Amino acid sequence: MIRHLAGELRRRWLLARAPAGPRRDFLAVPWPRSGLPCAAAGYLALDLETTGGDPARHEIVSLGWVCVDGPRIDLGSARHRIVCLAGAISAESATVHAITDDEAAAGVPLEEALRELLAALAGRVLIAHYARTELGFVDAACRRLLGGGIAIPAVDTLDLALRRLARLRQTAAPGSLRLGALRRHYNLPRYPAHNALSDALAAAELFLAQLADASPPPRLADWLA
């Protein structure tokens, strides 16, 4: 409840100071109600592939997202955007993300992808595995390209897994909290890693499995990161 209230207050504070544009349009939509059952909320699962882990120094290589409504993943909403980078992709990054310089050069400007993402995300809760990455990079991009920071309600599938272990008084085995390992725990199929869209879909399916496993059914405010 406290996280939801703090987030709503920040949204209103940012809205009051935001110029006209896509960032203001996003901030003008209230967060879903705190008492809403998680199963009744609308979500958007997001994954970013980046050149590193620091939003202040590294770039977004690609974005993938898909909407989730209740227990249903809307595959028609799925989007995958490769970003036209300011510089060349490093050999290490190209190996990890399988995106070449030519593909990046033909990609969309980050601002265009960001505008599309915010339009899809308005009124929804973000789902991500280790959501700090997605929240940090989206906020940094909004500050750089859209005039200021952003407030996004988020559910973190990694955080939910840690909470479950705490309730069971168990500790995590090495590697057991990775997205693929947690999916295996719930008998979900294996997807290729380091593709933004497949990782977004993987996080969406993991979230629904965690939700189905939860007892009693949680409220949204109790699951926010």
C-alpha positions as CSV (number, residue, x, y, z in Angstrom):
1,M,0.0,0.0,0.0
2,I,2.8,2.4,0.9
3,R,4.6,1.8,-2.4
4,H,1.5,2.4,-4.3
5,L,0.7,5.7,-2.5
6,A,4.3,6.9,-2.9
7,G,4.2,6.1,-6.6
8,E,0.9,7.8,-7.1
9,L,2.1,11.0,-5.3
10,R,5.3,11.0,-7.5
11,R,3.1,10.5,-10.6
12,R,1.0,13.6,-9.7
13,W,4.1,15.6,-8.8
14,L,5.7,14.8,-12.2
15,L,2.4,15.4,-14.1
16,A,2.1,18.9,-12.6
17,R,5.5,19.8,-14.0
18,A,5.5,17.9,-17.3
19,P,5.2,19.8,-20.7
20,A,2.7,18.6,-23.3
21,G,3.8,15.4,-25.0
22,P,3.9,11.6,-24.7
23,R,5.5,11.7,-21.2
24,R,2.7,14.0,-19.9
25,D,0.1,11.8,-21.6
26,F,1.4,8.8,-19.8
27,L,1.6,10.5,-16.4
28,A,-2.0,11.7,-16.9
29,V,-3.3,8.2,-16.5
30,P,-3.7,7.1,-12.8
31,W,-2.1,3.9,-11.6
32,P,-4.5,1.0,-11.2
33,R,-6.3,0.9,-7.8
34,S,-4.2,-0.4,-4.9
35,G,-6.9,-2.7,-3.7
36,L,-7.5,-4.3,-7.1
37,P,-6.8,-8.1,-7.2
38,C,-3.7,-8.8,-9.2
39,A,-5.7,-11.1,-11.4
40,A,-7.9,-8.2,-12.5
41,A,-5.2,-5.6,-13.4
42,G,-3.7,-4.9,-16.8
43,Y,0.0,-5.4,-17.3
44,L,2.8,-4.9,-19.8
45,A,5.8,-7.3,-19.7
46,L,8.9,-5.5,-20.8
47,D,12.5,-6.5,-21.5
48,L,15.4,-4.3,-22.6
49,E,18.6,-5.5,-24.1
50,T,21.4,-3.0,-23.3
51,T,25.1,-2.4,-23.9
52,G,25.7,-2.5,-20.1
53,G,24.1,-2.2,-16.7
54,D,24.4,1.6,-16.1
55,P,21.6,3.8,-17.5
56,A,23.9,6.8,-17.2
57,R,26.6,5.3,-19.5
58,H,25.1,2.5,-21.5
59,E,22.5,2.4,-24.3
60,I,19.3,0.5,-25.0
61,V,19.9,-1.9,-27.9
62,S,16.3,-3.3,-28.2
63,L,13.0,-3.3,-26.5
64,G,10.4,-6.1,-26.4
65,W,7.0,-6.0,-24.8
66,V,3.6,-7.7,-24.6
67,C,0.4,-6.9,-22.8
68,V,-1.2,-9.1,-20.2
69,D,-4.9,-8.8,-19.3
70,G,-5.9,-10.9,-16.3
71,P,-4.8,-14.4,-17.1
72,R,-4.4,-13.8,-20.8
73,I,-1.3,-12.8,-22.7
74,D,-2.3,-10.7,-25.7
75,L,0.1,-11.8,-28.4
76,G,-1.4,-9.3,-30.8
77,S,0.1,-6.6,-28.7
78,A,3.7,-7.9,-28.9
79,R,6.3,-5.5,-30.2
80,H,10.0,-5.8,-30.8
81,R,12.0,-2.7,-31.6
82,I,15.7,-2.5,-32.4
83,V,17.2,0.8,-31.7
84,C,19.5,2.8,-34.0
85,L,22.5,3.4,-31.7
86,A,24.7,6.5,-31.5
87,G,27.8,4.3,-32.0
88,A,28.8,0.9,-33.3
89,I,27.8,-2.2,-31.3
90,S,30.7,-3.8,-29.5
91,A,31.7,-7.3,-30.5
92,E,30.7,-8.5,-27.0
93,S,27.2,-6.9,-27.2
94,A,26.7,-8.2,-30.7
95,T,27.5,-11.7,-29.5
96,V,25.1,-11.6,-26.6
97,H,22.2,-9.9,-28.3
98,A,22.7,-11.3,-31.8
99,I,22.1,-7.8,-33.3
100,T,24.5,-6.6,-35.9
101,D,25.6,-3.1,-36.8
102,D,23.5,-3.2,-40.0
103,E,20.4,-4.2,-38.0
104,A,21.0,-1.4,-35.5
105,A,21.6,1.1,-38.3
106,A,18.2,0.2,-39.7
107,G,16.5,0.4,-36.3
108,V,14.2,3.1,-35.0
109,P,15.3,6.1,-33.0
110,L,15.1,5.5,-29.2
111,E,12.6,8.4,-28.8
112,E,10.2,6.8,-31.3
113,A,10.4,3.4,-29.5
114,L,10.0,5.2,-26.1
115,R,6.9,7.0,-27.3
116,E,5.3,3.8,-28.5
117,L,6.2,2.0,-25.3
118,L,4.6,4.7,-23.1
119,A,1.4,4.7,-25.1
120,A,1.1,1.0,-24.7
121,L,2.0,1.1,-21.0
122,A,-0.4,3.9,-19.9
123,G,-2.7,2.6,-17.2
124,R,-0.9,-0.7,-16.9
125,V,1.6,-2.3,-14.5
126,L,5.0,-3.1,-15.8
127,I,6.2,-6.7,-15.4
128,A,10.0,-7.4,-15.6
129,H,12.5,-9.8,-14.2
130,Y,14.8,-7.6,-12.1
131,A,12.6,-4.6,-12.9
132,R,15.3,-2.2,-11.6
133,T,17.0,-2.5,-15.0
134,E,13.9,-1.6,-17.1
135,L,12.8,1.1,-14.7
136,G,16.2,2.7,-14.6
137,F,16.8,2.7,-18.3
138,V,13.3,4.0,-19.2
139,D,13.6,6.8,-16.6
140,A,17.0,7.8,-18.0
141,A,15.7,7.8,-21.5
142,C,12.7,9.9,-20.6
143,R,15.0,12.4,-18.8
144,R,17.2,12.6,-21.8
145,L,14.6,12.6,-24.6
146,L,11.2,13.6,-23.2
147,G,12.0,16.3,-20.6
148,G,12.0,14.6,-17.3
149,G,11.6,11.4,-15.2
150,I,8.8,8.9,-15.1
151,A,6.8,7.0,-12.5
152,I,5.8,3.5,-13.5
153,P,4.1,0.9,-11.3
154,A,6.0,-2.4,-11.5
155,V,5.9,-6.0,-10.5
156,D,9.3,-7.7,-10.4
157,T,9.2,-11.5,-10.9
158,L,12.6,-11.8,-9.3
159,D,11.4,-10.0,-6.2
160,L,8.3,-12.2,-6.1
161,A,10.6,-15.3,-6.1
162,L,12.7,-13.9,-3.3
163,R,9.5,-13.2,-1.2
164,R,8.3,-16.8,-1.8
165,L,11.6,-18.2,-0.5
166,A,11.5,-15.9,2.5
167,R,8.0,-17.1,3.4
168,L,9.2,-20.7,3.1
169,R,12.4,-19.9,5.1
170,Q,14.5,-21.1,2.3
171,T,17.6,-19.7,0.6
172,A,18.3,-19.5,-3.1
173,A,20.7,-21.9,-4.7
174,P,23.2,-20.4,-7.0
175,G,21.6,-19.5,-10.4
176,S,18.1,-20.6,-9.2
177,L,16.7,-17.0,-9.4
178,R,17.5,-16.5,-13.1
179,L,14.6,-16.2,-15.4
180,G,15.1,-19.5,-17.1
181,A,15.7,-21.4,-13.8
182,L,12.5,-20.0,-12.3
183,R,10.6,-20.9,-15.5
184,R,11.8,-24.5,-15.1
185,H,10.5,-24.5,-11.5
186,Y,7.1,-23.8,-12.9
187,N,7.5,-26.3,-15.8
188,L,7.4,-23.5,-18.4
189,P,9.0,-24.1,-21.8
190,R,12.5,-22.9,-22.6
191,Y,12.9,-19.9,-24.8
192,P,16.1,-18.4,-26.4
193,A,17.7,-15.8,-24.0
194,H,18.8,-12.3,-24.8
195,N,16.0,-11.5,-27.3
196,A,14.0,-8.7,-25.9
197,L,10.6,-10.0,-27.1
198,S,11.1,-13.6,-26.1
199,D,12.4,-12.5,-22.7
200,A,9.4,-10.2,-22.2
201,L,7.0,-13.1,-23.1
202,A,9.0,-15.4,-20.7
203,A,8.6,-12.8,-17.9
204,A,4.9,-12.6,-18.6
205,E,4.4,-16.3,-18.4
206,L,6.5,-16.6,-15.2
207,F,4.3,-13.9,-13.6
208,L,1.1,-15.7,-14.5
209,A,2.6,-18.9,-13.0
210,Q,3.6,-17.1,-9.8
211,L,0.1,-15.6,-9.6
212,A,-1.6,-19.0,-10.1
213,D,0.6,-20.3,-7.3
214,A,-0.2,-17.5,-4.8
215,S,-2.5,-18.2,-1.9
216,P,-4.5,-16.2,-0.9
217,P,-5.0,-14.3,-4.2
218,P,-2.9,-11.1,-3.8
219,R,-3.9,-7.5,-4.2
220,L,-1.9,-5.3,-6.6
221,A,-0.5,-3.1,-3.8
222,D,1.0,-6.1,-2.1
223,W,3.0,-7.2,-5.2
224,L,4.4,-3.9,-6.4
225,A,8.2,-3.7,-6.5
